């Protein structure tokens, strides 16, 4: 194990220093090197290479569970414990979670819908239950950018989203309009959000009613009533960023994360470690 580590790191540090740190002799290392790597050590080298490749392919976002699944799908019969060891030795890790920031403005006199969803974050088929919410990012030193998103609870697919420098009804309505145009849901769809004014306003409620969509809203100040959206936004900020240098950079980055990575490629633990698009394809085929 120690000699294998020295062999893996000798391109970065002098062998003498590595041997001293690992408390082995240089002669012992070179004798081991002449004998060649054991079969297990050779496989470790190959697994390390694949772990780095899969981690890079995820945008350096994935941690142990998803990288382990990547290896399994690539035909590698390897234990999760071994993956954990190799990741630790290689310094490979997923992004650290960041605190979610509340953006809801519920100080208004608009009518509030009942909490019909009632924390049942499941759906038997696509376009039965959607959840929606808005979150905030920072541009430059102090400017703000808001992301509104609509997510299908069946597959966790982000069906609609929009960004704006202003957190108003136009932002949330634009995300909803994208979702409806993309999925063409039948009447009876349940739409859940918080009770912020951008969701309770006349424009938004009129559009929901015109599409035959039933409205559901969280209780006041209870983030758990919309936990799936809270989790999605926390993941975006954990795996991507909370701050961007410019609006154009934020737009490109969020498009790539939502449409290319999250919807099409990111493994979701709720879906059995496959992507929302793959989950919907598998369900349709079945």
N, C-alpha and C positions, 0 to 999 in steps of 0.2 A: 504494500500500500504506500509506504513512504517513498520507495524508489520510483514507483509509478507517478507519484505526485511531482517528484523532482524532474522526471523525464518530461512531464507535461509543461513544466514551468521553466525549463532551462533556457528557452529562447528569450525569456523575460529577465532572468536573473542569473548571476554566476553560479555554477555548480557548487563551488566552495561554500558560498553563503547559504545556498539551499540545504546542503548537507549539514552545515552547522545548525541551521534552524530546525531541521528534522532529526538532529542528534544521530546521524549515521556518518560513516567514513566515506571519503571520496573513492577509496579503493573498493569498498564494498559496493558502492553505486556502479562503478565501471564494470566490476565483475558481474553484477546483475544485468547490466546493459548488454554485455557480451553474450550472456545466455539467452537474451531476447525476452520479450514480454510473454507472460502466461496467457492462456486462452481467455481467462477472465479479464485480465488487464487489457488485452487487445480489444475485447468487446466494450470495456469501459471507454476506451478512446473513441470507438465508433459511436457509442451512445452520447458521449459528450459533444461530439460534432453535430449529431442530429438535434440535441437539445438546444444548442446555440442557434441552429438553423430555424427550428420551429419557434423559438423565442423571438428571433428577429422577424419572422414572418407574421407574428402577432403584433408587431410594432412594440416589442419588449413589454407587452401587457400581461401575458399569461404567467400564471404561477404553476405550482406542482400538479394539481388535478387535471388541468387542461393539457399541459405538456405530456403528462403520462398518457392521456387519451390519444394525443397525436402519435406517440410512439406505438401504442397498441394498434392504431389504424394503419400504421406504416409497417405492420408485421412483426413488431418487436415484442416478444413475450418477456416482459420485465416487471419486477415488483415495484409498487409505488415507493416502498422504503428505499430501494436502490436509486430510483429517480431523485428522491429527496436528498440522498447523500451526494450524488453527482452534481446536483444543482448547488448544493451548499459549497462543495469544493470549487466549483466554477464561478461562484458569485452570481448565479442566475436567480432572479426573483421577480415576482409580479409587482405591480404598483401598489403603494400603500394607500388604504382608504383615506378620504378626506371628508371633513365635516360638511353636511348638507346645509344650505342656507335657505331659509323660508322667504318666498317672494309674494305670498298671498295678501291681497288687500280685501279684507272682508268687512270693512267699515262702510257699509252702504245700506240702503233701504229696499233693495231689490228682493223679490220673492225667492225663497230658498226651496229647492226640491228635496224630497225625502231621500234618505240613504237606502235606496233600493238594492244596491250591490251588497251592502252589509258585510264587507270584507270577504266575500266569496270570490276569490281571484282565479276562478276556473271557467272554462267554456268548453262545450262539447264540439264546437265547430267554429270555423272562421266567421267573423262579422256578427257575432252574437253579443259580445261584450267588449267595449273599448274603454280605456281609461286615458285621461288627459291631464296635463299639468304644465307649468312654466317654471323655468329656472334662470338664474342670472350668472353671467360671466363678466370678467373684467377685461377691458381693452386698454392697452397701454398702461398708464399710471392709475387712472381713476374712471375712465369712461365705462359705460355699461353696455352689455349686449344681452338680450333675452332670447331664450330658446323655448318655444312651445312645441309640444309633441303629443301625438295620439298613438296609443299602443293597443294592439289586439291581444286580449288575454289568452286566447287560444294558443297562439304560437309565440307570443312576445315580439311579434313583428311590428316595427315602427311604421305605421301605415300613413302617417302624415306628420309634417313638422314645418316650422317656419322660424326665422330669426329676424330680430328688429332691434333698433337702438331704443325703442319705446315699448314698454309693457302695457299694451292697450288691447281693446277688443279686436282691432284689425289683425293683430298678431295671432291670437288664439283662433279667430275665424278663418284665417288663411291656412293654418295647420289642419283645421277640421275640413275645409273645402278640399284640400289635397287628399285627405283620407277618403272622403266620399267619392271623389273623382277616380281614385285609384282602385277602390274596392267595390263600388256600386252596391252597397248593402241593401238588403230587403227591409221593408218596414218592420219595426219591432226590435231593432238593435237597441241595446242598453248602453248609454254613454255616461260615464262617471267622472267627476272632477271635484276639486275643492269648491268652496263657496265664494271665491274671489269675484270681484266685480267684472272681470273680463269674461267670466263664464255665466254670470247671472244677468248680464245686460240684455236688453231687448233684441239687439241684432243677433246675438248668439242663440238665444232661446227661440227666436223666430225661425232661424235656419234649421235648428234641430227639429222643431215641430213640422216644418215643411218637408223634411226628409222622412218623417214618420219615426223619429228616434226618440226613445224614452230617456228622460234626464234623471240622473242620480247624483247626489252631492254628499260630500263628507260632513261629519259633524264639526262644529266650530273648534279649531285648534287641535284636531286629532289627526296627526300625520299618518297613523296606522290605517285609517280608512282609505288611504290611497297609497298604500305601501309599495305597490309594484312600480308606480311612477317615481316615487321617492328613491327606490332602489336603482332604477334605471339612470336617473340623473346623477346619483352618487357614483355609479359605475363609470359614466362618461367622464366625470371629473377625476376619478381615480386613475382611469386608464389613458386618458388623453390630457386634459389641462383645464384649469380654472381661469387662466389668464392667457390672452393672445396679444401679439404685437399690433395687430390692425384688424379692422372689420373684414377685409378681404381674406386675410389669413384664417380668421375664425370661420368664415363661410366655407372655404375649401376644406379645412380640417374637419369641421362637423359633418359636411357632406360625405367625406371619405369614411369617417367613423360610423355614421348611421347607415348609409346606403351600401357601402362596400364591405365594411368590417362587421358591424353588429348584425345587420339583417341577413347577410349572406354567408359570413364565415365564423363569427364568434360562437364558441360553444357555451350553451346555457345549461346550467345544472338542472333547472326546472324541466328541461326538455330531454334529459338523458345525455347531456354533453354533446348535442348537435345544434346547428344554427337554426334560427326561425325559418329560413327559406327551406332548408333541408327537412325540417319537421313537417312543413306544409306539403312538400313534395311526397314525402313518405306516406303521409295520411291520405293524400289524394290517390296515390297508387294503390293503397290498401282498400 
